[in-house]
Amino acid sequence: MNTVFSNKKNVFFAFFIFTLFVIMSANASAEEIESTPVPIHLNLKESAKFSPETSGDLERVAVEEKHSSYETSSPFTRNKGDWKNMGTWESDSVNYDTQVSNIMFNLWWVEDTNEEDYDAALDLQWTVYVDGTEIYQFTDEDANRECDDSQGASKEDPCEYVATPNNDLSTTLTTGQKLSLKVEMKAFQSIYIFYDNFTRDSGMKVESNALILGNTGISGNNIYFEFIEGWSTDCNEAIDGNFITILVDGIELDNAEQNSGYPKVSEGSKYMLNGSEITSERVTWVIDDEYAKLDQSVISFSYSKKDTSTTTPILLNIADKLVVNNVGGEEDAGLLSGFGFVVVVSALFLTSYIRRKV
């Protein structure tokens, strides 16, 4: 009878230890993270893609397209015709529930300088879709909208159209859904539009939780920070273009001047957001100055070149998100948190207790 009771007690303790380890593993594998909407600019991209990503190649030439809608009823008269679809750009699926609000549209364009008999009087229509279903449309008609050589404009120096509709659009894309944007035009004249490089960032700006900054860490002379994205991008593009940088003692470091292999882009920690587990991106810099105050460093995050972007870079103080129990950074990423340590100690104590009883 004592043997049966002892076995039951052993099973109970074993189950208790297992439960503690499950809790510990869950705690170590994913940390709950809070989302705060920030400005995100979604770019019209080549191959009809719609993404926050900007090419890190600063020599990349923008895509150039010519569009016309007008109809000629006689040699001397023409009308704007019907809306001409210039394209529909679609995003990748969102990685987690992603909020979108406070829309702004922008487009780089110029009139065809070979057509001087008419002014464009360009009209634009923007339509936003979620999984192909229209959720919002903005029509902007202006009989005086021009962009030609009389204003000093050219293909090399086009005009930027910017419109911030007075709207209360606010929606949430659930995990797996796609956002798309259709752009239409009407004009008395042919126009050229430009997009998909850092100086011609045509597209749509929103406030969104599509970017959430995670933890930071210091290991020796290395500093890292983590972030998660609603729309995945190639972080190396942002590194190559100096869109994501670090400021040490008030000086912004040039990524191209880092030691070989740095800044290093790697897989970061896992975070929980609204019930979804997302693996973060991690960027690590090596700081050569042994006297630098690493914990006072600042991360500057942008998806485009900072002096030309339509969105202001996001600044993150290293100290604000420093992981105190993981100061070892990448090498010590497996260190247990305080909670995990307590669980392990409890488990070891119970194990020794069982052995003594047996």
Phi, psi and chi 1 to 4 in degrees:
 res  aa     phi    psi   chi1   chi2   chi3   chi4
   1 MET       -  -44.2 -175.6   68.3  178.6      -
   2 ASN   -62.4  -35.4  -70.1  -21.1      -      -
   3 THR   -64.8  -42.3  -59.0      -      -      -
   4 VAL   -63.2  -46.2  172.1      -      -      -
   5 PHE   -61.3  -42.5  177.9   76.4      -      -
   6 SER   -62.5  -41.2  176.9      -      -      -
   7 ASN   -63.7  -41.9  -71.8  -21.1      -      -
   8 LYS   -62.3  -41.7  -74.6 -176.9  177.7 -179.9
   9 LYS   -65.7  -38.7 -173.5  160.8   61.7  174.1
  10 ASN   -63.5  -42.1  -70.4  -12.7      -      -
  11 VAL   -62.8  -42.2  169.0      -      -      -
  12 PHE   -60.7  -47.6  169.6   76.9      -      -
  13 PHE   -64.5  -39.2  -80.9  124.5      -      -
  14 ALA   -62.5  -42.6      -      -      -      -
  15 PHE   -64.5  -39.1  176.9   75.9      -      -
  16 PHE   -63.0  -44.0 -178.7   66.3      -      -
  17 ILE   -62.0  -44.6  -68.3  170.3      -      -
  18 PHE   -59.1  -43.8  173.2   76.5      -      -
  19 THR   -61.7  -43.4  -57.6      -      -      -
  20 LEU   -60.9  -40.9  -75.1  174.5      -      -
  21 PHE   -67.9  -36.3  -90.4  103.9      -      -
  22 VAL   -62.2  -45.5  167.9      -      -      -
  23 ILE   -61.3  -43.6  -65.7  172.3      -      -
  24 MET   -62.3  -43.8  179.6 -169.1   71.7      -
  25 SER   -63.7  -42.0  -60.5      -      -      -
  26 ALA   -62.6  -40.3      -      -      -      -
  27 ASN   -66.6  -37.1 -179.0   72.5      -      -
  28 ALA   -78.1  -28.1      -      -      -      -
  29 SER   -82.7  -29.7   63.8      -      -      -
  30 ALA  -149.9  131.3      -      -      -      -
  31 GLU  -108.6  137.6  175.7 -175.7  -15.5      -
  32 GLU   -66.5  136.4 -164.8   73.2   27.9      -
  33 ILE  -128.5  143.1 -166.5  169.3      -      -
  34 GLU   -96.2  145.1  -65.0 -178.0    0.3      -
  35 SER  -109.1  135.5   64.8      -      -      -
  36 THR  -127.2  123.5  -58.7      -      -      -
  37 PRO   -58.4  137.4  -24.4   35.0      -      -
  38 VAL  -132.9  160.8  -64.0      -      -      -
  39 PRO   -67.9  129.2  -18.1   31.1      -      -
  40 ILE  -130.0  130.4  -61.7  -73.0      -      -
  41 HIS  -104.2  121.8 -171.1  -86.6      -      -
  42 LEU   -94.8  122.3  -69.0  154.3      -      -
  43 ASN   -92.7  142.8  -62.4  -55.2      -      -
  44 LEU   -71.0  123.3  -52.7 -175.9      -      -
  45 LYS  -117.0  159.6  -57.0  -75.9  -68.1  176.3
  46 GLU   -57.1  152.3 -156.8  169.2   25.6      -
  47 SER    64.6   29.9  -57.0      -      -      -
  48 ALA    60.3   29.3      -      -      -      -
  49 LYS   -89.2  154.7  -66.5  -67.5 -174.6 -179.1
  50 PHE  -133.7  109.2 -164.1   37.9      -      -
  51 SER  -155.0  152.5  168.6      -      -      -
  52 PRO   -68.7  -15.4  -15.7   28.4      -      -
  53 GLU   -67.3  137.9 -177.7  175.5  -59.1      -
  54 THR  -121.0  140.0  -54.3      -      -      -
  55 SER   -60.0  134.5  172.8      -      -      -
  56 GLY   -79.3   -5.6      -      -      -      -
  57 ASP   -82.1  103.4  179.3    4.2      -      -
  58 LEU   -73.6   -5.2  -57.8 -174.1      -      -
  59 GLU   -94.2   -3.1  -59.2  -60.8  -40.4      -
  60 ARG   -63.8  130.4  176.6 -176.3  171.7   86.1
  61 VAL   -86.0  137.3  177.1      -      -      -
  62 ALA   -64.6  150.6      -      -      -      -
  63 VAL   -66.8  135.5  175.2      -      -      -
  64 GLU  -121.5  129.1  173.9 -172.1  -49.0      -
  65 GLU  -134.5  144.1  -67.8  178.5   -6.6      -
  66 LYS  -106.6  134.4 -176.0  177.8 -179.9  179.2
  67 HIS  -136.1  144.8  -64.7  -81.0      -      -
  68 SER  -139.9  149.0  -58.4      -      -      -
  69 SER  -130.7  -17.2   67.6      -      -      -
  70 TYR   -66.8  156.6   65.1   81.7      -      -
  71 GLU  -124.7  138.8  -61.5  172.8  -12.4      -
  72 THR  -102.8  118.2  -57.1      -      -      -
  73 SER   -92.0  -19.4   52.6      -      -      -
  74 SER  -158.3  171.2   75.7      -      -      -
  75 PRO   -59.9  -15.6  -24.5   35.1      -      -
  76 PHE  -119.0   -3.7  -53.5  103.8      -      -
  77 THR  -133.9  148.1   60.0      -      -      -
  78 ARG  -149.9  158.4   65.7  171.5   61.7  168.2
  79 ASN  -124.1  168.5   60.6   67.8      -      -
  80 LYS   -70.3  -19.8  -68.9 -176.0  178.4 -178.6
  81 GLY    76.6 -163.2      -      -      -      -
  82 ASP   -89.0  168.7  -63.7  -34.7      -      -
  83 TRP   -58.4  129.9  -72.5  109.1      -      -
  84 LYS  -104.7  123.2  163.3   69.4 -178.8  -58.9
  85 ASN   -77.4  117.5 -177.3    8.7      -      -
  86 MET   -89.6   -8.8  -64.8 -168.2  -71.8      -
  87 GLY   146.9  158.3      -      -      -      -
  88 THR  -124.3  122.0  -59.6      -      -      -
  89 TRP  -106.1  132.4  -71.6  -97.7      -      -
  90 GLU  -121.4  138.3 -175.4  175.9   67.6      -
  91 SER   -82.2  168.6   75.3      -      -      -
  92 ASP   -72.6  168.6  -68.1  -26.8      -      -
  93 SER   -66.0  143.6  -58.8      -      -      -
  94 VAL   -75.7  146.8  -67.9      -      -      -
  95 ASN   -83.0  -16.6  -62.2  -42.0      -      -
  96 TYR  -158.5  172.0   51.9   83.3      -      -
  97 ASP   -58.7  119.3  -67.8   -3.7      -      -
  98 THR  -122.2  122.3  -57.2      -      -      -
  99 GLN   -84.8  145.9  -55.9  154.6   11.4      -
 100 VAL  -137.1  129.5  172.7      -      -      -
 101 SER  -157.1  173.1   62.8      -      -      -
 102 ASN    51.5   68.0  -64.7  -30.2      -      -
 103 ILE   -78.1  143.4  -71.6  176.5      -      -
 104 MET  -133.9  137.1 -177.9 -153.0   81.4      -
 105 PHE  -110.4  145.7  -58.5  107.4      -      -
 106 ASN  -145.6  150.5   72.6  -50.5      -      -
 107 LEU  -151.3  129.0  179.4   71.6      -      -
 108 TRP   -89.5  128.2  -71.0   92.0      -      -
 109 TRP  -155.6  165.8   72.5  -71.3      -      -
 110 VAL  -155.8  151.1   69.8      -      -      -
 111 GLU   -73.8  155.5  -62.6  176.0   23.6      -
 112 ASP   -71.1  112.0 -175.3   -8.7      -      -
 113 THR   -70.6  -10.2   55.2      -      -      -
 114 ASN   -80.7   -8.5  -66.0  -38.7      -      -
 115 GLU  -114.0   95.9  -60.4  179.2   17.3      -
 116 GLU  -103.2   -2.7  -62.2 -178.9  -11.7      -
 117 ASP   -80.5  -15.6  -65.8  -26.1      -      -
 118 TYR  -133.6  152.7  -65.8   86.9      -      -
 119 ASP   -94.1  145.9  -67.2  -35.6      -      -
 120 ALA   -63.9  -43.8      -      -      -      -
 121 ALA    48.0   53.4      -      -      -      -
 122 LEU   -64.4  131.0  175.7   65.3      -      -
 123 ASP  -109.6  143.1  -61.5  -28.1      -      -
 124 LEU  -130.5  146.4  -70.3  167.7      -      -
 125 GLN  -134.3  128.0 -174.3  162.0  -92.0      -
 126 TRP  -116.4  129.0  -52.3   78.4      -      -
 127 THR  -127.6  127.8  -50.3      -      -      -
 128 VAL  -106.5  136.1 -177.7      -      -      -
 129 TYR  -126.9  151.6  -57.8   87.1      -      -
 130 VAL  -122.4  118.3  173.6      -      -      -
 131 ASP    50.7   39.8  -80.9   -5.0      -      -
 132 GLY    83.6   -2.9      -      -      -      -
 133 THR  -100.9  126.2  -60.8      -      -      -
 134 GLU   -64.8  131.5  179.9 -178.7  -32.9      -
 135 ILE  -119.3  -13.8   63.9  166.3      -      -
 136 TYR  -165.4  144.3  179.1   74.4      -      -
 137 GLN  -142.0  138.1 -173.4  173.5   79.8      -
 138 PHE  -128.8  122.1  172.8   64.3      -      -
 139 THR  -111.3  126.7  -58.0      -      -      -
 140 ASP  -125.4  102.0 -168.7   -4.5      -      -
 141 GLU  -109.2  128.8  -64.1  176.1  -56.7      -
 142 ASP  -145.6  111.0 -173.6  -15.4      -      -
 143 ALA   -68.0  -13.0      -      -      -      -
 144 ASN  -112.0   10.4  -61.7  -46.1      -      -
 145 ARG   -78.1  114.6 -176.1  173.2  -68.5  117.6
 146 GLU  -130.7  158.0  -60.3  176.3   29.1      -
 147 CYS  -158.6   92.1  178.4      -      -      -
 148 ASP  -140.8 -173.6   57.3   22.9      -      -
 149 ASP   -69.4  -18.4   52.0    5.1      -      -
 150 SER   -67.5  -20.1   68.1      -      -      -
 151 GLN  -101.7    8.3  -60.2  168.6  -56.2      -
 152 GLY    81.0   11.3      -      -      -      -
 153 ALA   -88.1  151.6      -      -      -      -
 154 SER  -158.9  177.7   63.9      -      -      -
 155 LYS   -60.7  -34.5  -75.1 -173.9  178.8 -178.6
 156 GLU   -76.9  -20.0  -67.6   71.4   33.9      -
 157 ASP  -140.1   69.4 -171.2   19.4      -      -
 158 PRO   -75.8  176.2   28.4  -33.3      -      -
 159 CYS   -94.4  152.1  -57.1      -      -      -
 160 GLU  -107.8  118.8 -176.5 -177.0   15.6      -
 161 TYR   -84.1  132.0  161.5   94.1      -      -
 162 VAL  -135.4  130.5  177.5      -      -      -
 163 ALA  -139.7  131.3      -      -      -      -
 164 THR  -116.5   93.8  -54.6      -      -      -
 165 PRO   -61.0  146.1  -19.5   31.7      -      -
 166 ASN   -82.8   85.3 -177.4   16.3      -      -
 167 ASN  -134.3  162.2   68.1   84.7      -      -
 168 ASP  -115.0   28.4   57.0   -3.9      -      -
 169 LEU   -61.1  126.5  174.2   65.2      -      -
 170 SER  -150.0  120.6  180.0      -      -      -
 171 THR  -143.2  163.8 -170.2      -      -      -
 172 THR  -126.5  124.2  -61.8      -      -      -
 173 LEU   -84.8  126.6  -78.0   69.0      -      -
 174 THR   -81.6  158.0   58.1      -      -      -
 175 THR   -48.3  126.5  -55.9      -      -      -
 176 GLY    98.5  -12.9      -      -      -      -
 177 GLN   -82.1  159.5  -72.6 -170.2  -44.8      -
 178 LYS  -120.0  144.1  -63.1 -178.9  178.5 -179.0
 179 LEU  -106.0  139.3 -172.2   72.5      -      -
 180 SER  -140.3  159.6   54.5      -      -      -
 181 LEU  -136.5  125.5  176.8   67.1      -      -
 182 LYS  -105.7  134.3  180.0  168.4   72.0  173.4
 183 VAL  -119.5  125.6 -171.5      -      -      -
 184 GLU  -122.7  154.8  -61.2  169.6  -83.0      -
 185 MET  -138.3  155.6   57.4   80.2   65.5      -
 186 LYS  -140.0  137.5  -72.9 -166.3  -57.4 -176.0
 187 ALA  -162.9  158.9      -      -      -      -
 188 PHE   -78.2   -2.5  -71.3  115.3      -      -
 189 GLN  -145.7  154.4 -168.8  177.0    1.2      -
 190 SER   -68.4  148.3  -61.9      -      -      -
 191 ILE  -130.4  160.1   67.3  165.7      -      -
 192 TYR  -111.8  139.4  -69.9   91.6      -      -
 193 ILE  -119.0  155.7   65.0  170.2      -      -
 194 PHE  -135.3  140.3  -52.1   88.6      -      -
 195 TYR  -161.3  167.5   58.9   90.6      -      -
 196 ASP    73.9   42.3 -163.0   12.3      -      -
 197 ASN  -150.8  176.7   81.5  -13.2      -      -
 198 PHE   -71.0  -21.5   75.1   95.8      -      -
 199 THR   -94.2  -13.1   59.6      -      -      -
 200 ARG  -127.0   64.4  -53.7  -72.4 -178.2 -101.8
 201 ASP   -88.9   59.6   59.2  -17.2      -      -
 202 SER   -62.6  144.7  -61.1      -      -      -
 203 GLY   157.3 -137.2      -      -      -      -
 204 MET  -144.6  127.4 -179.7  175.9   78.7      -
 205 LYS   -99.3  141.7 -176.5  168.4   75.2  170.9
 206 VAL  -138.7  165.6  -63.0      -      -      -
 207 GLU   -97.9  130.0  -75.5 -169.8    7.6      -
 208 SER  -157.7  158.6  175.9      -      -      -
 209 ASN   -95.0   25.3   65.2  -23.8      -      -
 210 ALA   -71.3   -6.0      -      -      -      -
 211 LEU  -134.8  124.8  170.7   68.4      -      -
 212 ILE  -131.4  123.8  -56.4  175.2      -      -
 213 LEU   -82.2  132.3  -56.3 -178.3      -      -
 214 GLY  -101.3 -145.2      -      -      -      -
 215 ASN   -79.6  162.2  -68.5  -30.9      -      -
 216 THR  -123.2  160.2   63.7      -      -      -
 217 GLY  -153.1  157.4      -      -      -      -
 218 ILE  -127.1  131.5  -61.0  172.6      -      -
 219 SER  -138.3  106.0  174.0      -      -      -
 220 GLY    61.4 -119.3      -      -      -      -
 221 ASN  -104.2   20.2   64.6  -18.8      -      -
 222 ASN  -102.5  141.6  -75.0    5.3      -      -
 223 ILE  -126.5  134.3  -61.0  178.4      -      -
 224 TYR  -127.9  159.0   77.6   81.2      -      -
 225 PHE  -144.2  156.8   97.1  108.9      -      -
 226 GLU  -123.8  152.5  -61.9  176.2  -23.0      -
 227 PHE  -152.1  154.9   61.4   95.9      -      -
 228 ILE  -119.5  154.7   64.4  172.5      -      -
 229 GLU  -129.4  138.0  -60.4  176.7  -64.6      -
 230 GLY   -68.5  -45.0      -      -      -      -
 231 TRP  -108.9  119.3  -69.0  -73.8      -      -
 232 SER   -65.4  141.0  -61.8      -      -      -
 233 THR  -133.0  168.9   64.9      -      -      -
 234 ASP   -88.7  103.0 -177.8   -5.1      -      -
 235 CYS   -60.3  -28.0 -176.7      -      -      -
 236 ASN   -62.6  -30.5  -72.1  -68.7      -      -
 237 GLU   -62.9  -43.4  -68.2  -75.2  -11.9      -
 238 ALA   -67.9  -33.4      -      -      -      -
 239 ILE   -69.2  -46.4  -67.1  -62.3      -      -
 240 ASP   -62.1  -34.9  -68.1  -15.5      -      -
 241 GLY   -87.3    1.9      -      -      -      -
 242 ASN    60.7   34.5  -94.3  -32.4      -      -
 243 PHE   -82.4  -36.2  -52.4  152.8      -      -
 244 ILE  -106.8  117.7  -59.6  175.9      -      -
 245 THR  -138.1  173.3   55.8      -      -      -
 246 ILE  -125.8  139.6 -171.6  166.8      -      -
 247 LEU  -108.7  120.8  -71.4   81.4      -      -
 248 VAL  -116.5  123.9  179.4      -      -      -
 249 ASP    53.2   38.3  -68.0  -22.0      -      -
 250 GLY    80.8    0.2      -      -      -      -
 251 ILE  -108.4  126.8  -60.8  172.6      -      -
 252 GLU   -80.3  123.0 -174.3  172.0   32.5      -
 253 LEU   -83.8  141.2  -54.7 -173.0      -      -
 254 ASP   -83.0  121.5 -174.6  -17.6      -      -
 255 ASN   -58.3  -32.6  -69.5  -26.1      -      -
 256 ALA   -67.6  -17.1      -      -      -      -
 257 GLU   -99.0    5.8  -64.3  178.5   -0.4      -
 258 GLN   -71.2  161.0  -77.3  -89.4  -71.0      -
 259 ASN   -57.1  154.6  -67.7  -13.6      -      -
 260 SER   -52.3  130.8  178.0      -      -      -
 261 GLY    91.7   -4.9      -      -      -      -
 262 TYR  -124.1  152.4  -72.0   89.1      -      -
 263 PRO   -59.2  143.0  -18.4   30.8      -      -
 264 LYS  -102.5  129.2  179.1  165.8   62.6  176.3
 265 VAL  -102.6  127.5  177.7      -      -      -
 266 SER  -148.2  174.9   59.9      -      -      -
 267 GLU   -75.4  133.3 -175.0  176.8  -71.1      -
 268 GLY  -101.3 -157.9      -      -      -      -
 269 SER   -72.4  168.6  -52.9      -      -      -
 270 LYS   -98.2  142.7  -69.3  179.6  171.7   57.1
 271 TYR  -129.3  149.1  -65.7   87.6      -      -
 272 MET  -103.1  129.3  -68.0  -64.7  -60.6      -
 273 LEU  -138.1  115.7  179.4   65.3      -      -
 274 ASN    51.3   41.6  -61.6  -31.1      -      -
 275 GLY    85.4   -4.7      -      -      -      -
 276 SER  -104.0  138.9  -62.7      -      -      -
 277 GLU   -97.5  123.7 -175.3  178.1   87.2      -
 278 ILE  -123.6  133.1  -53.3  101.7      -      -
 279 THR   -85.2  129.8  -58.8      -      -      -
 280 SER   -85.2  164.9   65.6      -      -      -
 281 GLU   -92.9  143.6  -67.5  -93.0   21.5      -
 282 ARG  -123.9  133.4  174.8  179.9  -74.9 -175.0
 283 VAL  -118.8  130.8 -178.8      -      -      -
 284 THR  -123.4  130.8  -54.7      -      -      -
 285 TRP  -110.1  154.5  -72.0  -93.0      -      -
 286 VAL  -111.5  129.6   58.9      -      -      -
 287 ILE  -106.9  117.1  -49.6  -56.8      -      -
 288 ASP   -78.0  -24.7  -68.5  -32.1      -      -
 289 ASP   -76.3  108.9 -175.5   -3.8      -      -
 290 GLU   -68.7  -15.9   60.3  180.0  -50.1      -
 291 TYR   -97.7   -1.1  -60.5  106.0      -      -
 292 ALA   -65.9  142.5      -      -      -      -
 293 LYS   -88.1   88.2  -60.9  174.9 -178.3  177.3
 294 LEU   -61.3  -37.5  -58.7 -168.9      -      -
 295 ASP   -71.8   -8.8   60.8  -23.5      -      -
 296 GLN  -102.7   10.1  -63.9  179.5   23.4      -
 297 SER   -72.5  162.9  -58.5      -      -      -
 298 VAL  -131.6  133.9  174.5      -      -      -
 299 ILE   -90.9  133.0  -57.8  -64.4      -      -
 300 SER  -111.8  115.5  174.8      -      -      -
 301 PHE  -113.4  127.0 -172.6  104.1      -      -
 302 SER  -149.2  156.5  177.6      -      -      -
 303 TYR   -94.7    0.3  -79.9  114.9      -      -
 304 SER  -148.3  175.1 -172.3      -      -      -
 305 LYS   -62.2  129.5 -162.5  167.1 -175.4  -66.3
 306 LYS   -68.7  -30.2  -63.7  163.6 -171.8  175.2
 307 ASP   -86.0   -0.6   56.5   -4.9      -      -
 308 THR  -124.5   -9.8   60.5      -      -      -
 309 SER   -70.3  150.1  176.5      -      -      -
 310 THR   -79.6   -8.8   58.7      -      -      -
 311 THR  -120.0  141.6   56.2      -      -      -
 312 THR   -73.9  136.4  -57.0      -      -      -
 313 PRO   -57.7  148.1  -22.8   32.5      -      -
 314 ILE   -92.6  129.9  -62.0  169.1      -      -
 315 LEU  -106.5  134.2  -59.2  179.5      -      -
 316 LEU  -128.7  119.6  171.7   66.3      -      -
 317 ASN   -74.7  126.3  -66.2  -44.0      -      -
 318 ILE   -52.3  -42.8  -68.4  -67.8      -      -
 319 ALA   -63.5  -27.4      -      -      -      -
 320 ASP   -67.1  -28.5  -70.5  -13.3      -      -
 321 LYS  -126.6   24.0  -64.6 -123.7  177.3  172.4
 322 LEU   -69.1  129.2 -172.5   61.9      -      -
 323 VAL   -83.7   99.8 -177.1      -      -      -
 324 VAL   -63.2  -38.7  177.0      -      -      -
 325 ASN   -88.2   11.9   60.7    6.6      -      -
 326 ASN  -140.8   45.1 -174.6   19.4      -      -
 327 VAL   -67.5   -9.3  -66.6      -      -      -
 328 GLY   -75.1   -8.3      -      -      -      -
 329 GLY    65.0 -140.7      -      -      -      -
 330 GLU   -61.5  -44.5  -67.8 -178.1  -56.2      -
 331 GLU   -63.1  -32.2  -67.9   75.1    9.7      -
 332 ASP  -108.8   26.6  -61.5  -30.4      -      -
 333 ALA   -62.6  -18.5      -      -      -      -
 334 GLY   -89.0    1.2      -      -      -      -
 335 LEU   -59.6  142.8  -71.2  176.8      -      -
 336 LEU   -80.1  144.8  -63.1  171.6      -      -
 337 SER   -72.9  173.4   65.9      -      -      -
 338 GLY   -58.5  -40.8      -      -      -      -
 339 PHE   -63.0  -45.7  175.9   78.4      -      -
 340 GLY   -61.6  -38.5      -      -      -      -
 341 PHE   -62.0  -43.8  179.1   76.2      -      -
 342 VAL   -61.0  -41.2  170.3      -      -      -
 343 VAL   -62.5  -45.0  172.0      -      -      -
 344 VAL   -63.2  -45.6  170.2      -      -      -
 345 VAL   -59.2  -43.6  170.8      -      -      -
 346 SER   -61.8  -42.2  -60.1      -      -      -
 347 ALA   -63.8  -43.9      -      -      -      -
 348 LEU   -63.9  -39.6  -68.2  173.7      -      -
 349 PHE   -62.9  -45.7  172.2   78.5      -      -
 350 LEU   -66.2  -37.3  -71.8  169.6      -      -
 351 THR   -62.5  -46.5  -59.8      -      -      -
 352 SER   -64.9  -34.1   62.5      -      -      -
 353 TYR   -62.5  -45.7  175.7   78.3      -      -
 354 ILE   -61.7  -44.7  -68.8  172.3      -      -
 355 ARG   -61.9  -37.9  -74.0  175.5  177.5  170.3
 356 ARG   -63.8  -40.2  -73.0 -161.4  -58.2  -86.6
 357 LYS   -69.2  -35.2  -72.6  -64.1 -177.3  180.0
 358 VAL   -78.7      -  173.8      -      -      -
